[in-house]
Amino acid sequence: MQTINTADEGGVSPLIRYDEPMSRHTTFKVGGNADVWVKPPKKIFPSYSAKLLAAANREKIPVFIVGGGANLVVSDKGIRGIVLDTNAYSGVTHRDDGSISVLSGTTMDDLVDSTAALKLSGVEFLAGMPGSVGGALWMNARCYDRSMSDVLIETEILTEDFQRQRIPFCPDDFGYKKSPFQNRRVLILSARFAVTLAHDPSAIHAEINRCRKDRTDKGHYRFPSAGSAFKNNRDFGIPSGKIIDEAGLRGFQIGGAQVAPWHGNIIINTGTASAADIKALMDEVAQRVKKARGFDLESEVIFAGDW
C-alpha cells in the first residue's frame, strides 16, 4: 500500500503498530493481533483517515474501525488488514446555538463529565456506558429507556467516497439499537447533540451518580465484559436477561467465559477466556433459549476478525 504522507499537515504523524494485540483495545480483554493498527492524532484525524481509507480501498485492504472496543470480540486469530483507532479524536465543544459537538473518539464518560462541567443537561443517561461516542452512535446505544438518537441533531461522517458530509437527524433512520450507519461503509467523525442549560447543576451530578451506581450495582465492572450481551426484543416483552435466567443459565460457563452469576445478560471474562470461549458461550446460550422458548436472541456483541 502506498505511504500516506502527513508532512504537509504540520509534521504530525499517526501512531502505527504491527501485530498489535487487540486484547489491549476491547473491554472483553481478548482477541488476537491486528496486522496493522493505526491511531491518527486529533490534529490530522479527518484528513489522514480519508487518505488512509482511500488508499486501502484502492489496494483492496480491509479496514476495521475501533473506538472504545465495547461490544466487540476480535477472533483469537486476529484481524486482517488495518485497524483504524479513533480514540485520539476526542473533545466536546459547546456551540453558540446551545448544542454540543462531540468528536467520535470521545469516551461516553468524557462526554457526560464535560457536558456536566458546562452545566448542560441532556446526556446524563449515558453515564458509565463503556465505549466511544462514534461506536455508541453507530449502535444507537440505549439505556434507561433512552437512546443516542433521542438527543441527536446531526452527524458528520466520511462518506464512501471519503468526503466529509453532515447528515441531519431523521427519526425514520433510527430504531432500537439500529442506525443508518450500520448499512454503510462510512466513518463517523462527530455528532451534535441537544442539551439544555440546567437551572440546578447539582441535579445533573445526582443523575450521573445514580446511573453509574446502578451500573456498578448490576456488576458491569466486576470482570471484563461488554455489558449486555444480547439485545432485548421489545416485541417479545421480556428482557433477555430474564429469559436467560429462566432457562437456568446464570453461571453457565465455557472455558474462561461465563454467564454472570448475578445477571443473565452479562457475559464475563473470568480471567482466562479466549474469544472462542465467548463466542461458544453466546452461541450455546442462544441455542438453549431457542430450544426452551422458541425465541431467537440477537447478539449485541460484534464478532470481528478472522474466525
C-alpha positions in Angstrom: 0.0 0.0 0.0 1.2 3.5 -0.8 2.6 5.6 2.1 0.2 8.2 3.5 2.2 11.5 3.6 1.4 13.7 6.6 4.4 16.1 6.3 2.1 18.8 4.8 0.0 18.7 7.9 2.5 20.1 10.4 4.7 17.1 10.5 2.3 15.3 12.8 2.3 11.5 12.3 0.0 8.7 13.4 0.9 6.0 15.8 1.4 2.8 13.8 2.0 -0.7 15.2 2.2 -4.1 13.5 0.9 -7.3 15.0 -0.9 -5.2 17.7 -2.8 -7.4 20.3 -6.5 -6.4 20.1 -6.9 -7.6 23.7 -5.5 -4.1 24.6 -8.3 -2.4 22.8 -11.5 -4.2 23.8 -13.5 -4.2 27.0 -13.5 -8.0 26.9 -9.7 -8.1 27.0 -9.5 -10.8 24.4 -8.5 -11.1 20.8 -5.6 -11.8 18.5 -3.3 -9.4 16.7 -4.2 -6.8 14.1 -2.0 -6.8 11.1 -1.7 -3.0 11.2 -3.1 -0.8 13.9 -3.2 3.0 13.2 -4.1 5.8 15.6 -4.0 9.2 14.0 -3.7 12.2 16.3 -6.5 14.6 16.7 -5.0 17.3 14.6 -4.9 15.3 11.4 -7.5 12.6 12.1 -10.2 13.5 9.4 -7.7 14.3 6.6 -5.4 11.4 7.4 -8.3 8.9 7.8 -9.7 10.0 4.4 -6.3 9.3 2.7 -5.9 6.0 4.5 -9.3 4.8 3.7 -9.0 5.8 0.0 -5.6 4.1 -0.3 -6.8 1.0 1.4 -9.8 0.9 -0.9 -7.6 1.1 -4.0 -5.4 -1.7 -2.7 -8.4 -3.8 -1.6 -7.1 -3.9 2.0 -9.9 -4.2 4.6 -10.1 -1.5 7.3 -11.9 -2.1 10.6 -12.8 1.0 12.8 -12.5 0.7 16.5 -13.3 3.2 19.3 -13.7 2.2 22.9 -13.8 -1.5 22.0 -17.1 -2.1 23.8 -19.5 -4.7 22.3 -16.6 -6.1 20.3 -14.9 -9.5 20.3 -11.9 -10.0 17.9 -11.0 -13.5 16.9 -8.1 -15.3 18.6 -6.6 -15.5 15.1 -6.7 -11.7 14.9 -7.9 -9.3 12.3 -6.6 -8.9 8.8 -5.8 -5.6 7.2 -5.8 -2.3 9.1 -7.5 -1.3 12.3 -8.2 2.4 12.5 -8.3 3.6 16.1 -10.4 6.8 16.7 -9.6 7.3 20.4 -7.3 10.3 19.8 -10.1 12.2 18.1 -11.7 13.4 21.2 -13.4 16.5 22.5 -16.6 18.3 23.4 -17.5 21.8 22.3 -20.4 24.0 23.5 -21.9 25.7 20.4 -23.5 29.1 20.2 -26.8 27.6 19.4 -26.8 25.7 22.7 -26.0 22.3 21.4 -22.7 20.4 21.9 -20.4 19.0 19.2 -18.6 15.8 20.2 -15.8 14.1 18.3 -16.3 10.4 17.6 -13.4 9.1 19.8 -14.7 10.8 22.9 -15.5 8.3 25.7 -19.0 8.3 26.9 -17.9 9.3 30.4 -15.8 12.2 29.0 -18.9 13.3 27.1 -21.0 13.2 30.2 -18.5 14.8 32.5 -17.6 17.6 30.0 -21.2 18.4 29.5 -21.9 18.5 33.2 -18.9 20.8 33.7 -20.6 23.2 31.3 -23.8 23.0 33.4 -25.6 21.4 30.5 -28.2 18.7 30.8 -29.4 16.0 28.4 -26.8 13.2 28.2 -26.7 12.1 31.9 -28.3 8.8 31.0 -25.1 7.8 29.2 -23.0 8.0 32.4 -21.0 4.8 33.0 -21.6 3.4 29.5 -18.3 2.0 28.0 -17.1 2.8 24.6 -16.8 5.9 22.4 -19.4 8.3 21.0 -18.8 7.1 17.5 -19.4 3.4 18.4 -22.4 4.3 20.6 -24.0 6.3 17.7 -23.3 3.5 15.2 -25.1 1.1 17.5 -27.7 3.7 18.6 -26.9 2.7 22.1 -29.7 2.7 24.6 -30.0 2.7 28.4 -32.6 3.8 31.0 -35.3 3.9 28.2 -33.4 6.5 26.1 -31.2 6.1 23.0 -28.5 8.2 21.4 -30.9 9.2 18.7 -33.2 10.9 21.3 -30.7 13.7 21.7 -29.0 13.6 18.2 -29.2 16.7 15.9 -26.8 15.8 13.2 -23.8 13.6 12.4 -20.7 14.3 10.4 -19.2 11.4 8.5 -16.6 10.4 5.9 -18.7 9.0 3.1 -18.0 6.0 0.9 -16.2 8.5 -1.4 -14.1 9.7 1.5 -15.7 13.1 1.6 -16.9 14.9 4.8 -20.7 15.2 5.0 -23.1 16.4 7.6 -26.3 14.4 7.9 -29.3 16.0 9.8 -31.1 13.6 12.2 -34.1 11.8 10.6 -36.1 9.7 13.1 -37.1 7.2 10.4 -33.5 6.2 10.0 -33.1 5.0 13.6 -34.6 2.3 15.7 -34.0 0.1 18.7 -30.1 -0.2 18.6 -30.3 0.5 14.9 -28.7 3.3 12.9 -28.3 4.1 9.2 -24.6 3.8 9.6 -24.8 0.0 10.1 -25.7 -0.4 6.5 -23.0 1.9 5.1 -19.2 1.8 4.9 -18.6 5.2 6.5 -16.5 6.7 9.3 -18.4 8.7 11.9 -16.4 11.8 12.7 -18.6 13.8 15.1 -22.1 14.4 16.2 -24.1 17.3 17.5 -26.5 16.7 20.5 -29.3 18.7 22.0 -28.7 19.9 25.6 -30.3 22.5 27.9 -28.8 24.8 30.4 -29.6 23.4 33.9 -31.2 25.6 36.5 -29.9 23.3 39.1 -26.5 21.9 38.2 -26.5 19.6 41.3 -29.3 17.7 39.7 -27.1 16.8 36.7 -24.4 15.3 39.0 -27.1 13.5 41.1 -28.4 11.8 37.9 -24.9 10.9 36.7 -24.1 9.4 40.0 -27.3 7.4 40.0 -26.6 5.9 36.6 -23.1 5.0 37.5 -24.1 3.5 40.8 -26.8 1.4 39.0 -24.3 0.0 36.6 -21.8 -0.7 39.4 -24.6 -2.4 41.5 -25.5 -4.6 38.4 -21.9 -5.8 38.2 -21.0 -4.2 34.9 -17.4 -3.6 36.0 -16.6 -6.6 38.1 -15.0 -8.5 35.2 -14.1 -7.7 31.6 -17.3 -7.8 29.6 -19.3 -5.9 27.0 -22.2 -5.1 29.3 -25.4 -6.5 27.8 -24.6 -9.5 25.6 -28.0 -9.8 23.8 -30.4 -7.2 22.6 -33.8 -7.0 24.2 -36.6 -7.9 21.8 -39.2 -5.2 22.5 -42.0 -7.1 20.8 -41.4 -10.1 23.0 -41.8 -8.0 26.1 -39.4 -9.8 28.4 -35.8 -8.7 28.9 -33.2 -11.0 27.5 -31.6 -11.3 30.9 -34.8 -12.6 32.4 -35.3 -15.1 29.6 -31.7 -16.4 30.1 -32.3 -16.6 33.9 -35.5 -18.6 33.4 -33.5 -21.0 31.2 -31.3 -21.7 34.2 -28.2 -20.3 32.6 -26.8 -18.0 35.2 -23.3 -19.1 36.0 -23.1 -21.3 32.9 -19.5 -21.4 31.7 -17.4 -22.5 28.7 -13.7 -22.2 29.2 -13.0 -18.8 30.8 -16.2 -17.2 29.6 -19.2 -17.3 31.9 -22.8 -16.0 32.1 -22.5 -13.7 35.1 -23.8 -15.5 38.2 -25.7 -12.2 39.2 -27.1 -11.3 35.7 -28.3 -13.4 32.8 -27.5 -10.9 30.1 -23.9 -10.2 31.1 -21.1 -12.5 29.7 -17.9 -12.1 31.6 -14.2 -13.0 31.0 -13.3 -14.6 34.3 -9.7 -14.0 33.5 -8.7 -16.8 31.2 -11.3 -16.5 28.4 -10.4 -16.7 24.8 -12.5 -15.1 22.1 -13.6 -18.6 21.0 -14.8 -19.2 24.6 -17.0 -16.1 24.5 -18.4 -16.9 21.1 -19.1 -20.6 22.0 -20.9 -19.5 25.2 -23.1 -17.0 23.5 -23.9 -19.5 20.7 -24.8 -22.1 23.3 -27.0 -19.7 25.3 -28.8 -18.7 22.2 -29.4 -22.3 21.2 -30.7 -23.3 24.7 -33.0 -20.3 24.8 -34.3 -21.1 21.3 -35.0 -24.7 22.4 -36.7 -23.8 25.7 -38.7 -20.7 24.5 -38.7 -20.8 20.7 -37.1 -17.3 20.9 -34.1 -16.1 18.9 -31.7 -14.0 20.9 -30.0 -11.3 18.9 -26.3 -10.7 19.8 -25.4 -7.2 20.8 -21.7 -8.2 20.5 -19.9 -7.8 17.2 -17.6 -10.6 16.3 -14.8 -9.3 14.1 -11.6 -10.7 12.6 -10.5 -14.0 11.2 -12.9 -16.6 12.5 
